[in-house]
Amino acid sequence: MRTAFGERFAVPDGYLNTASIGIPPASVADAVTQAVADRRVGAARPPDYDQHVAAARGAWARLVGVPAERVASGASVSQLVGLVAASVPDGTRVAVVGNEFTSVTFPFAAQAKRGVTVTEVAQAELPDTDADLIAVSVVQSADGTVADLAALRASGKRVLLDATQAVGWLPMALDWADWVVGGSYKWLLSPRGAAWLAAHPDAPPLVPQSANWYGAPDPWDGVYGLPLRLADGARGLDLSPVWFTQVGAAAATEWLAGLDLAAVRDHCVGLVDSLRAELGLPPGGSAITSLDLTPDQGRLLAEAGVVSAVRAGKTRLSCHLYNTDNDIDRVLGALGTRH
C-alpha cells in the first residue's frame, strides 16, 4: 500500500499505465464498494445518487476552471463530442491533430453526409488553420504532447478541447474554450462510465440528441409523458447517470480538486522527465511519455513487472501522483540503460 497526497493506494510497483486506467485511492474504492453493498441488500434509492452526480459535476468544473452551471454530465467522451458534432452547421470545417484519439475525431467524421470535413494537421499548425473549428486533446493520448493552449485561445477559432489525459494532474483554466470534455477513469481515478462537457455561453447551442428524463428541470418529474421539458443550459444535456460510477467520481474528483495541482504536476512531470533524461532524451513536460523500444525491450519491461501500454507503435509510460522514483528505477533497470 502506497501513501500519496494524503491518500492510500494499492498500486503495484511498476504500474505506469494511468493513461489507460487510473488506480483509485482506498477511499474511492471503499465508497463504490459500499454503494454496491447497499444495492445488494435493497438499501439503495435512485434519488440518493443525485448528490453524487452534483458533487462530481462541481468538482470536475473546478478542475477545468469553469462554473458548474456550464457543465453537462454524460457517460463517455465520444457521446459528448457527438453532441457538438451533430450540432455544428452543415459544411463545417474541422481541424484536428494527426493521430488524434478517435473519440475526438470520429464524431465529426461521422457527419460527412452533411458536408462536415475533418482535416489532420501538425500540432504547431492548429492555431493558423483556416478551419471553422479546432478539436484537440489538451494532452495527446499517444505520446503526451501538451497543446499550446495560449495559441489556441488567441486563434479566434471555435475550439473543442478533450481534457481527459490532463484533468487530475495538469492545472488548467479552460473557461475560454467553446467546449471542454473529459472522462472519468484515467487521471481522475474513478470508475469508467462518467464524462462531462463544459459549454461556453457564447458557443453555439447544442441540440440535445440524447434528450432523456435526467435532463428535465426536476428529473424525477420528467420520467413520463410529453411535452418535452429540459432544464435550461448545460443541465438539459445531462445523460441518465451510471450510478456506481458517479459515487466513485464524486469521491475522487472532490479530493483531487482540493489538492495543489501545481505540486501534482511537478511530481508527475518530474518523474517522467527524470526517466527521459536517463535515456538521453530531452524533457517532455508531460506526465506521459512514448518510447521507441524494440520488442525485446518491451518484453524485458513486462518481465520486470512494468505495466505500460503500446500506442501508435511505441511504448507509452505515464506517471500519476502515486508513482515514485522506484517505478522509474524499475524501468531503467529493465532496459539496462543509464546516462
C-alpha positions as CSV (number, residue, x, y, z in Angstrom):
1,M,0.0,0.0,0.0
2,R,1.4,3.4,-1.0
3,T,0.6,6.8,0.5
4,A,0.5,9.9,-1.7
5,F,-1.0,13.3,-1.2
6,G,-2.9,12.1,1.9
7,E,-4.5,9.0,0.3
8,R,-3.7,5.3,0.3
9,F,-3.3,3.3,-2.9
10,A,-3.0,-0.4,-3.5
11,V,-1.0,0.3,-6.7
12,P,1.6,-2.3,-7.6
13,D,5.3,-1.4,-8.1
14,G,6.0,-0.6,-11.7
15,Y,2.4,0.5,-12.6
16,L,3.0,3.2,-15.2
17,N,-0.3,3.0,-17.1
18,T,-2.6,5.7,-15.7
19,A,-3.1,7.0,-19.2
20,S,-5.0,3.7,-19.8
21,I,-6.7,3.3,-16.4
22,G,-6.1,5.0,-13.1
23,I,-5.9,3.3,-9.7
24,P,-8.4,4.6,-7.2
25,P,-7.4,5.7,-3.7
26,A,-8.7,3.5,-1.0
27,S,-11.5,6.0,0.0
28,V,-12.8,5.9,-3.6
29,A,-12.8,2.1,-3.8
30,D,-14.5,2.0,-0.4
31,A,-17.2,4.4,-1.5
32,V,-18.0,2.3,-4.5
33,T,-17.9,-0.9,-2.6
34,Q,-20.3,0.5,0.0
35,A,-22.6,1.6,-2.8
36,V,-22.6,-1.9,-4.2
37,A,-23.2,-3.4,-0.8
38,D,-26.2,-1.0,-0.2
39,R,-27.7,-2.1,-3.6
40,R,-27.2,-5.7,-2.8
41,V,-29.4,-5.5,0.3
42,G,-32.0,-3.2,-1.2
43,A,-30.9,-0.1,0.7
44,A,-30.2,2.0,-2.4
45,R,-32.8,4.6,-3.6
46,P,-32.4,6.1,-7.0
47,P,-32.7,9.8,-5.9
48,D,-29.8,9.2,-3.4
49,Y,-27.4,9.2,-6.3
50,D,-28.2,12.7,-7.4
51,Q,-25.9,14.2,-4.7
52,H,-23.0,12.3,-6.2
53,V,-23.8,13.5,-9.8
54,A,-23.9,17.1,-8.5
55,A,-20.7,16.7,-6.5
56,A,-18.8,15.1,-9.4
57,R,-20.1,17.8,-11.8
58,G,-19.0,20.6,-9.4
59,A,-15.5,19.1,-8.7
60,W,-14.8,18.4,-12.4
61,A,-15.8,22.0,-13.1
62,R,-13.3,23.3,-10.6
63,L,-10.6,21.1,-12.1
64,V,-11.0,22.6,-15.5
65,G,-11.7,26.1,-14.2
66,V,-15.3,26.6,-15.4
67,P,-18.6,27.4,-13.5
68,A,-20.5,24.2,-12.6
69,E,-23.7,25.5,-14.3
70,R,-21.9,25.3,-17.6
71,V,-21.3,21.5,-17.2
72,A,-23.4,18.6,-18.5
73,S,-22.9,15.1,-17.1
74,G,-22.7,12.2,-19.5
75,A,-21.2,8.7,-19.8
76,S,-18.4,8.9,-22.4
77,V,-16.3,11.5,-24.2
78,S,-17.4,10.4,-27.7
79,Q,-21.1,10.7,-26.7
80,L,-20.5,14.3,-25.6
81,V,-18.3,15.2,-28.5
82,G,-21.0,13.7,-30.6
83,L,-23.4,16.3,-29.3
84,V,-21.1,19.0,-30.6
85,A,-20.5,17.3,-33.9
86,A,-24.2,16.8,-34.6
87,S,-24.9,20.4,-33.8
88,V,-22.3,22.2,-35.9
89,P,-23.6,23.7,-39.2
90,D,-23.5,21.8,-42.5
91,G,-20.2,22.2,-44.2
92,T,-18.2,23.0,-41.0
93,R,-14.5,22.5,-41.5
94,V,-12.8,20.8,-38.5
95,A,-9.1,20.7,-37.9
96,V,-7.5,18.0,-35.7
97,V,-4.0,16.8,-34.9
98,G,-2.8,13.8,-36.9
99,N,-3.2,10.6,-35.0
100,E,-5.6,12.3,-32.5
101,F,-7.7,10.0,-30.3
102,T,-10.7,8.9,-32.3
103,S,-13.3,9.9,-29.6
104,V,-12.4,13.4,-30.8
105,T,-12.3,12.8,-34.5
106,F,-14.8,10.1,-35.3
107,P,-17.9,12.0,-34.1
108,F,-17.1,14.8,-36.6
109,A,-16.1,12.4,-39.4
110,A,-19.5,10.7,-39.0
111,Q,-21.1,13.9,-40.1
112,A,-19.6,13.7,-43.6
113,K,-23.0,13.4,-45.2
114,R,-23.7,17.0,-44.0
115,G,-20.6,18.2,-45.6
116,V,-18.6,18.4,-42.4
117,T,-14.9,17.8,-43.2
118,V,-12.1,16.8,-40.8
119,T,-8.5,17.6,-41.7
120,E,-5.5,16.4,-39.9
121,V,-2.7,19.0,-39.4
122,A,0.5,19.2,-37.4
123,Q,0.1,20.3,-33.8
124,A,2.0,23.5,-34.4
125,E,-0.2,24.4,-37.4
126,L,-3.5,24.2,-35.5
127,P,-3.8,27.9,-34.4
128,D,-3.2,29.1,-38.0
129,T,-5.6,26.7,-39.7
130,D,-8.4,28.1,-41.9
131,A,-10.9,25.6,-40.3
132,D,-14.0,26.8,-38.6
133,L,-13.4,24.6,-35.5
134,I,-10.3,23.2,-33.9
135,A,-10.8,19.9,-32.0
136,V,-7.8,18.7,-30.0
137,S,-6.8,16.9,-26.8
138,V,-5.1,19.1,-24.2
139,V,-2.6,16.2,-23.8
140,Q,-2.2,13.7,-26.6
141,S,-3.0,10.2,-25.6
142,A,-0.4,8.5,-27.8
143,D,2.7,10.5,-26.7
144,G,1.8,13.1,-24.1
145,T,2.3,16.2,-26.3
146,V,0.7,19.2,-24.5
147,A,-1.3,21.5,-26.7
148,D,-0.3,25.2,-26.9
149,L,-3.5,26.4,-25.2
150,A,-2.5,30.1,-25.3
151,A,-2.1,29.9,-29.1
152,L,-5.4,28.1,-29.5
153,R,-7.1,30.8,-27.3
154,A,-5.6,33.6,-29.4
155,S,-6.5,31.9,-32.7
156,G,-10.1,33.3,-32.8
157,K,-11.4,29.9,-33.9
158,R,-14.1,27.8,-32.2
159,V,-12.2,25.3,-30.0
160,L,-13.2,22.0,-28.5
161,L,-10.8,20.5,-26.0
162,D,-10.6,16.9,-24.8
163,A,-9.1,17.2,-21.4
164,T,-9.3,13.5,-20.5
165,Q,-5.5,13.0,-20.4
166,A,-4.9,16.2,-18.5
167,V,-7.5,16.7,-15.8
168,G,-6.2,15.4,-12.5
169,W,-2.5,16.2,-13.0
170,L,-2.4,19.5,-15.0
171,P,-3.6,22.8,-13.5
172,M,-5.9,24.4,-16.1
173,A,-8.3,27.3,-16.6
174,L,-10.3,26.4,-19.7
175,D,-13.3,28.7,-19.2
176,W,-12.4,30.4,-22.5
177,A,-12.9,27.3,-24.7
178,D,-16.2,26.8,-26.5
179,W,-16.4,23.2,-25.4
180,V,-14.4,21.1,-23.0
181,V,-14.9,17.4,-22.5
182,G,-13.3,14.8,-20.2
183,G,-13.7,11.2,-19.0
184,S,-13.5,9.7,-15.5
185,Y,-11.4,6.6,-15.5
186,K,-7.8,7.7,-16.1
187,W,-6.2,10.6,-14.2
188,L,-9.4,11.2,-12.2
189,L,-9.1,7.7,-10.7
190,S,-12.8,6.9,-11.0
191,P,-14.7,4.0,-12.5
192,R,-15.4,4.1,-16.2
193,G,-18.8,5.5,-17.2
194,A,-18.8,9.2,-16.4
195,A,-17.9,12.1,-18.6
196,W,-18.5,15.8,-18.6
197,L,-19.0,18.6,-21.1
198,A,-18.5,22.3,-20.4
199,A,-20.1,24.6,-22.9
200,H,-19.2,28.3,-23.1
201,P,-22.2,30.7,-23.0
202,D,-21.1,32.3,-26.3
203,A,-20.7,28.9,-28.1
204,P,-23.4,27.9,-30.5
205,P,-26.2,26.0,-28.7
206,L,-26.1,22.2,-28.8
207,V,-29.0,20.0,-29.9
208,P,-29.9,17.5,-27.1
209,Q,-29.6,14.5,-29.3
210,S,-29.8,12.2,-26.2
211,A,-32.6,14.0,-24.5
212,N,-33.9,12.0,-21.6
213,W,-35.6,12.2,-18.2
214,Y,-32.4,13.2,-16.4
215,G,-32.2,16.4,-18.4
216,A,-35.5,17.6,-17.0
217,P,-35.6,20.6,-14.6
218,D,-36.6,18.0,-11.9
219,P,-35.5,14.6,-13.2
220,W,-38.0,12.8,-11.0
221,D,-40.8,14.8,-12.6
222,G,-39.6,14.0,-16.1
223,V,-39.9,10.3,-16.3
224,Y,-43.3,10.1,-18.2
225,G,-45.2,11.8,-20.9
226,L,-44.9,14.8,-23.1
227,P,-44.3,17.7,-23.7
228,L,-40.5,17.8,-23.9
229,R,-39.2,19.5,-20.8
230,L,-35.5,20.1,-20.4
231,A,-33.6,22.2,-17.9
232,D,-32.0,25.4,-19.3
233,G,-28.4,25.4,-20.2
234,A,-26.0,22.5,-19.8
235,R,-28.2,20.6,-17.4
236,G,-30.6,19.9,-20.2
237,L,-27.9,17.9,-21.9
238,D,-27.4,15.5,-19.0
239,L,-27.5,11.8,-19.6
240,S,-29.0,9.3,-17.2
241,P,-26.1,8.6,-14.8
242,V,-24.2,5.4,-14.2
243,W,-24.9,5.3,-10.5
244,F,-21.9,3.5,-9.1
245,T,-19.5,5.4,-11.3
246,Q,-20.9,8.7,-10.1
247,V,-20.4,7.6,-6.5
248,G,-16.7,6.9,-7.2
249,A,-16.3,10.0,-9.4
250,A,-17.7,12.3,-6.7
251,A,-15.3,10.9,-4.1
252,A,-12.3,11.1,-6.4
253,T,-12.8,14.4,-8.1
254,E,-13.7,16.2,-4.9
255,W,-10.4,15.0,-3.4
256,L,-8.4,15.9,-6.5
257,A,-10.0,19.3,-6.7
258,G,-8.7,20.1,-3.2
259,L,-5.1,19.3,-4.0
260,D,-2.3,21.7,-5.1
261,L,-2.4,20.6,-8.7
262,A,0.9,22.5,-9.4
263,A,2.5,20.2,-6.9
264,V,0.8,17.2,-8.6
265,R,2.0,18.3,-12.0
266,D,5.6,18.9,-10.8
267,H,5.6,15.4,-9.2
268,C,4.3,13.6,-12.3
269,V,6.3,15.6,-14.9
270,G,9.4,15.3,-12.7
271,L,9.3,11.6,-12.7
272,V,8.7,11.3,-16.4
273,D,11.4,13.8,-17.3
274,S,13.9,12.1,-15.0
275,L,13.3,8.9,-17.0
276,R,13.7,10.7,-20.2
277,A,17.0,12.3,-19.0
278,E,18.4,8.9,-18.0
279,L,17.5,7.6,-21.5
280,G,19.3,10.6,-23.1
281,L,16.0,12.3,-24.2
282,P,15.0,15.9,-23.8
283,P,12.4,16.8,-21.3
284,G,8.8,16.4,-22.5
285,G,7.0,18.5,-19.9
286,S,4.2,15.9,-19.6
287,A,3.0,13.1,-17.3
288,I,3.0,10.8,-20.4
289,T,6.0,9.7,-22.5
290,S,6.3,7.5,-25.5
291,L,9.4,5.4,-26.1
292,D,10.5,3.7,-29.3
293,L,11.5,0.3,-27.9
294,T,12.3,-2.9,-29.6
295,P,10.0,-5.9,-28.9
296,D,12.8,-7.4,-26.7
297,Q,12.9,-4.2,-24.6
298,G,9.1,-4.3,-24.3
299,R,9.4,-7.9,-23.1
300,L,12.0,-7.0,-20.6
301,L,9.8,-4.3,-19.2
302,A,6.9,-6.7,-18.8
303,E,9.1,-9.3,-17.2
304,A,10.3,-6.7,-14.7
305,G,6.7,-6.0,-13.7
306,V,6.4,-2.7,-15.5
307,V,2.8,-2.1,-16.6
308,S,2.7,0.1,-19.7
309,A,0.8,0.3,-23.0
310,V,1.6,0.2,-26.7
311,R,0.1,3.1,-28.5
312,A,0.8,4.2,-32.1
313,G,3.6,1.6,-32.3
314,K,5.5,2.9,-29.2
315,T,5.7,2.0,-25.5
316,R,3.7,4.6,-23.5
317,L,4.5,5.2,-19.9
318,S,2.6,7.5,-17.6
319,C,3.1,8.8,-14.0
320,H,0.5,9.9,-11.6
321,L,0.7,11.1,-8.1
322,Y,1.1,7.6,-6.6
323,N,4.2,6.8,-8.7
324,T,7.7,7.1,-7.2
325,D,11.4,7.0,-8.2
326,N,11.3,3.3,-7.6
327,D,8.9,2.9,-10.6
328,I,11.4,4.8,-12.8
329,D,14.3,2.8,-11.5
330,R,12.4,-0.4,-12.4
331,V,12.1,0.8,-16.0
332,L,15.8,1.8,-16.2
333,G,16.9,-1.5,-14.6
334,A,14.9,-3.5,-17.1
335,L,16.3,-1.6,-20.0
336,G,19.8,-1.6,-18.6
337,T,20.4,1.9,-19.8
338,R,21.7,4.9,-17.8
339,H,23.2,8.1,-19.0
